[in-house]
């Protein structure tokens, strides 16, 4: 399903986000996975996105700020991610171009 059509309020560790890659990604599609990130500070929460496909697999791509945290569970807010995908996470595509694999 597309991120903008996702009917869950929170996204948990292990969720994969697939989208069309552009430089520096050389593959047709890129997968980012929501992972634990214990090395955070007071401005961030313990979640990050890592690339898990292609040449850039294993690279840390994004550390979530504290306002991305869900209010109800140890997860990130789907609403926040939709709103800020293009502004903060990956500027080369919009949230409606991102496929979510839960």
Biotite code that builds the C-alpha atoms (Angstrom):
import biotite.structure as struc

atoms = struc.array([
    struc.Atom([0.000, 0.000, 0.000], chain_id="A", res_id=1, res_name="UNK", atom_name="CA", element="C"),
    struc.Atom([1.077, 3.603, -0.496], chain_id="A", res_id=2, res_name="UNK", atom_name="CA", element="C"),
    struc.Atom([2.189, 5.579, 2.539], chain_id="A", res_id=3, res_name="UNK", atom_name="CA", element="C"),
    struc.Atom([-0.590, 8.116, 1.989], chain_id="A", res_id=4, res_name="UNK", atom_name="CA", element="C"),
    struc.Atom([-3.162, 5.292, 1.952], chain_id="A", res_id=5, res_name="UNK", atom_name="CA", element="C"),
    struc.Atom([-1.802, 3.568, 5.060], chain_id="A", res_id=6, res_name="UNK", atom_name="CA", element="C"),
    struc.Atom([-4.640, 3.033, 7.518], chain_id="A", res_id=7, res_name="UNK", atom_name="CA", element="C"),
    struc.Atom([-2.509, 2.503, 10.633], chain_id="A", res_id=8, res_name="UNK", atom_name="CA", element="C"),
    struc.Atom([-1.690, 5.304, 13.061], chain_id="A", res_id=9, res_name="UNK", atom_name="CA", element="C"),
    struc.Atom([1.778, 4.043, 13.994], chain_id="A", res_id=10, res_name="UNK", atom_name="CA", element="C"),
    struc.Atom([4.658, 2.404, 12.159], chain_id="A", res_id=11, res_name="UNK", atom_name="CA", element="C"),
    struc.Atom([6.938, -0.014, 13.971], chain_id="A", res_id=12, res_name="UNK", atom_name="CA", element="C"),
    struc.Atom([10.497, -1.267, 13.681], chain_id="A", res_id=13, res_name="UNK", atom_name="CA", element="C"),
    struc.Atom([10.796, -3.545, 10.655], chain_id="A", res_id=14, res_name="UNK", atom_name="CA", element="C"),
    struc.Atom([8.499, -1.495, 8.425], chain_id="A", res_id=15, res_name="UNK", atom_name="CA", element="C"),
    struc.Atom([9.967, -1.109, 4.928], chain_id="A", res_id=16, res_name="UNK", atom_name="CA", element="C"),
    struc.Atom([9.484, 1.912, 2.686], chain_id="A", res_id=17, res_name="UNK", atom_name="CA", element="C"),
    struc.Atom([10.029, 1.314, -1.056], chain_id="A", res_id=18, res_name="UNK", atom_name="CA", element="C"),
    struc.Atom([10.321, 4.123, -3.581], chain_id="A", res_id=19, res_name="UNK", atom_name="CA", element="C"),
    struc.Atom([11.929, 5.027, -6.890], chain_id="A", res_id=20, res_name="UNK", atom_name="CA", element="C"),
    struc.Atom([15.568, 5.788, -6.334], chain_id="A", res_id=21, res_name="UNK", atom_name="CA", element="C"),
    struc.Atom([17.576, 8.686, -7.674], chain_id="A", res_id=22, res_name="UNK", atom_name="CA", element="C"),
    struc.Atom([21.236, 9.571, -7.151], chain_id="A", res_id=23, res_name="UNK", atom_name="CA", element="C"),
    struc.Atom([23.083, 8.409, -5.053], chain_id="A", res_id=24, res_name="UNK", atom_name="CA", element="C"),
    struc.Atom([20.925, 5.303, -5.378], chain_id="A", res_id=25, res_name="UNK", atom_name="CA", element="C"),
    struc.Atom([21.574, 3.492, -8.646], chain_id="A", res_id=26, res_name="UNK", atom_name="CA", element="C"),
    struc.Atom([18.758, 0.937, -8.410], chain_id="A", res_id=27, res_name="UNK", atom_name="CA", element="C"),
    struc.Atom([15.264, 1.344, -9.855], chain_id="A", res_id=28, res_name="UNK", atom_name="CA", element="C"),
    struc.Atom([13.761, 1.000, -6.380], chain_id="A", res_id=29, res_name="UNK", atom_name="CA", element="C"),
    struc.Atom([15.224, 1.670, -2.957], chain_id="A", res_id=30, res_name="UNK", atom_name="CA", element="C"),
    struc.Atom([14.139, 0.131, 0.339], chain_id="A", res_id=31, res_name="UNK", atom_name="CA", element="C"),
    struc.Atom([14.511, 1.930, 3.666], chain_id="A", res_id=32, res_name="UNK", atom_name="CA", element="C"),
    struc.Atom([13.738, 0.043, 6.887], chain_id="A", res_id=33, res_name="UNK", atom_name="CA", element="C"),
    struc.Atom([12.596, 1.549, 10.162], chain_id="A", res_id=34, res_name="UNK", atom_name="CA", element="C"),
    struc.Atom([15.130, 0.367, 12.746], chain_id="A", res_id=35, res_name="UNK", atom_name="CA", element="C"),
    struc.Atom([16.064, 0.904, 16.365], chain_id="A", res_id=36, res_name="UNK", atom_name="CA", element="C"),
    struc.Atom([18.687, 3.576, 16.840], chain_id="A", res_id=37, res_name="UNK", atom_name="CA", element="C"),
    struc.Atom([19.847, 3.612, 20.465], chain_id="A", res_id=38, res_name="UNK", atom_name="CA", element="C"),
    struc.Atom([22.498, 6.319, 20.014], chain_id="A", res_id=39, res_name="UNK", atom_name="CA", element="C"),
    struc.Atom([20.121, 9.280, 20.123], chain_id="A", res_id=40, res_name="UNK", atom_name="CA", element="C"),
    struc.Atom([20.043, 12.536, 22.071], chain_id="A", res_id=41, res_name="UNK", atom_name="CA", element="C"),
    struc.Atom([17.281, 14.651, 23.633], chain_id="A", res_id=42, res_name="UNK", atom_name="CA", element="C"),
    struc.Atom([16.243, 16.010, 20.213], chain_id="A", res_id=43, res_name="UNK", atom_name="CA", element="C"),
    struc.Atom([15.688, 12.585, 18.681], chain_id="A", res_id=44, res_name="UNK", atom_name="CA", element="C"),
    struc.Atom([13.862, 9.356, 19.383], chain_id="A", res_id=45, res_name="UNK", atom_name="CA", element="C"),
    struc.Atom([15.445, 5.897, 19.131], chain_id="A", res_id=46, res_name="UNK", atom_name="CA", element="C"),
    struc.Atom([14.327, 5.284, 15.532], chain_id="A", res_id=47, res_name="UNK", atom_name="CA", element="C"),
    struc.Atom([16.144, 5.665, 12.238], chain_id="A", res_id=48, res_name="UNK", atom_name="CA", element="C"),
    struc.Atom([15.849, 4.678, 8.611], chain_id="A", res_id=49, res_name="UNK", atom_name="CA", element="C"),
    struc.Atom([18.547, 2.505, 7.090], chain_id="A", res_id=50, res_name="UNK", atom_name="CA", element="C"),
    struc.Atom([18.873, 1.663, 3.425], chain_id="A", res_id=51, res_name="UNK", atom_name="CA", element="C"),
    struc.Atom([18.467, -2.119, 3.081], chain_id="A", res_id=52, res_name="UNK", atom_name="CA", element="C"),
    struc.Atom([18.815, -2.535, -0.676], chain_id="A", res_id=53, res_name="UNK", atom_name="CA", element="C"),
    struc.Atom([21.432, -2.188, -3.384], chain_id="A", res_id=54, res_name="UNK", atom_name="CA", element="C"),
    struc.Atom([24.790, -0.485, -3.251], chain_id="A", res_id=55, res_name="UNK", atom_name="CA", element="C"),
    struc.Atom([23.884, 1.736, -0.271], chain_id="A", res_id=56, res_name="UNK", atom_name="CA", element="C"),
    struc.Atom([22.561, -1.130, 1.870], chain_id="A", res_id=57, res_name="UNK", atom_name="CA", element="C"),
    struc.Atom([23.508, -0.680, 5.511], chain_id="A", res_id=58, res_name="UNK", atom_name="CA", element="C"),
    struc.Atom([23.816, 3.102, 5.351], chain_id="A", res_id=59, res_name="UNK", atom_name="CA", element="C"),
    struc.Atom([22.084, 5.219, 7.944], chain_id="A", res_id=60, res_name="UNK", atom_name="CA", element="C"),
    struc.Atom([19.734, 7.525, 6.027], chain_id="A", res_id=61, res_name="UNK", atom_name="CA", element="C"),
    struc.Atom([17.676, 9.400, 8.614], chain_id="A", res_id=62, res_name="UNK", atom_name="CA", element="C"),
    struc.Atom([17.327, 9.757, 12.403], chain_id="A", res_id=63, res_name="UNK", atom_name="CA", element="C"),
    struc.Atom([13.826, 10.713, 13.517], chain_id="A", res_id=64, res_name="UNK", atom_name="CA", element="C"),
    struc.Atom([13.285, 13.861, 15.595], chain_id="A", res_id=65, res_name="UNK", atom_name="CA", element="C"),
    struc.Atom([11.337, 13.679, 18.839], chain_id="A", res_id=66, res_name="UNK", atom_name="CA", element="C"),
    struc.Atom([8.163, 15.102, 17.267], chain_id="A", res_id=67, res_name="UNK", atom_name="CA", element="C"),
    struc.Atom([7.867, 12.032, 14.995], chain_id="A", res_id=68, res_name="UNK", atom_name="CA", element="C"),
    struc.Atom([7.125, 9.723, 17.920], chain_id="A", res_id=69, res_name="UNK", atom_name="CA", element="C"),
    struc.Atom([3.663, 8.295, 18.268], chain_id="A", res_id=70, res_name="UNK", atom_name="CA", element="C"),
    struc.Atom([1.742, 9.424, 21.343], chain_id="A", res_id=71, res_name="UNK", atom_name="CA", element="C"),
    struc.Atom([0.406, 5.948, 22.091], chain_id="A", res_id=72, res_name="UNK", atom_name="CA", element="C"),
    struc.Atom([3.191, 3.403, 21.544], chain_id="A", res_id=73, res_name="UNK", atom_name="CA", element="C"),
    struc.Atom([6.898, 2.839, 20.868], chain_id="A", res_id=74, res_name="UNK", atom_name="CA", element="C"),
    struc.Atom([6.618, 3.741, 17.215], chain_id="A", res_id=75, res_name="UNK", atom_name="CA", element="C"),
    struc.Atom([6.599, 6.650, 14.799], chain_id="A", res_id=76, res_name="UNK", atom_name="CA", element="C"),
    struc.Atom([3.511, 8.529, 13.729], chain_id="A", res_id=77, res_name="UNK", atom_name="CA", element="C"),
    struc.Atom([2.258, 7.679, 10.257], chain_id="A", res_id=78, res_name="UNK", atom_name="CA", element="C"),
    struc.Atom([0.726, 11.136, 9.990], chain_id="A", res_id=79, res_name="UNK", atom_name="CA", element="C"),
    struc.Atom([4.078, 12.784, 10.793], chain_id="A", res_id=80, res_name="UNK", atom_name="CA", element="C"),
    struc.Atom([5.890, 10.657, 8.212], chain_id="A", res_id=81, res_name="UNK", atom_name="CA", element="C"),
    struc.Atom([3.365, 11.492, 5.488], chain_id="A", res_id=82, res_name="UNK", atom_name="CA", element="C"),
    struc.Atom([3.633, 15.198, 6.260], chain_id="A", res_id=83, res_name="UNK", atom_name="CA", element="C"),
    struc.Atom([7.436, 15.317, 6.430], chain_id="A", res_id=84, res_name="UNK", atom_name="CA", element="C"),
    struc.Atom([8.592, 12.595, 4.025], chain_id="A", res_id=85, res_name="UNK", atom_name="CA", element="C"),
    struc.Atom([9.556, 14.987, 1.253], chain_id="A", res_id=86, res_name="UNK", atom_name="CA", element="C"),
    struc.Atom([10.588, 17.854, 3.553], chain_id="A", res_id=87, res_name="UNK", atom_name="CA", element="C"),
    struc.Atom([12.893, 15.896, 5.879], chain_id="A", res_id=88, res_name="UNK", atom_name="CA", element="C"),
    struc.Atom([13.319, 12.253, 4.908], chain_id="A", res_id=89, res_name="UNK", atom_name="CA", element="C"),
    struc.Atom([13.768, 12.041, 1.134], chain_id="A", res_id=90, res_name="UNK", atom_name="CA", element="C"),
    struc.Atom([13.194, 15.095, -1.060], chain_id="A", res_id=91, res_name="UNK", atom_name="CA", element="C"),
    struc.Atom([13.294, 13.250, -4.391], chain_id="A", res_id=92, res_name="UNK", atom_name="CA", element="C"),
    struc.Atom([9.790, 11.759, -4.085], chain_id="A", res_id=93, res_name="UNK", atom_name="CA", element="C"),
    struc.Atom([6.540, 12.540, -2.331], chain_id="A", res_id=94, res_name="UNK", atom_name="CA", element="C"),
    struc.Atom([4.786, 10.395, 0.280], chain_id="A", res_id=95, res_name="UNK", atom_name="CA", element="C"),
    struc.Atom([2.221, 9.237, -2.267], chain_id="A", res_id=96, res_name="UNK", atom_name="CA", element="C"),
    struc.Atom([5.039, 7.582, -4.240], chain_id="A", res_id=97, res_name="UNK", atom_name="CA", element="C"),
    struc.Atom([6.247, 5.543, -1.249], chain_id="A", res_id=98, res_name="UNK", atom_name="CA", element="C"),
    struc.Atom([5.078, 1.960, -0.791], chain_id="A", res_id=99, res_name="UNK", atom_name="CA", element="C"),
    struc.Atom([4.810, 0.680, 2.785], chain_id="A", res_id=100, res_name="UNK", atom_name="CA", element="C"),
    struc.Atom([5.560, -2.957, 3.543], chain_id="A", res_id=101, res_name="UNK", atom_name="CA", element="C"),
    struc.Atom([4.425, -3.846, 7.052], chain_id="A", res_id=102, res_name="UNK", atom_name="CA", element="C"),
])
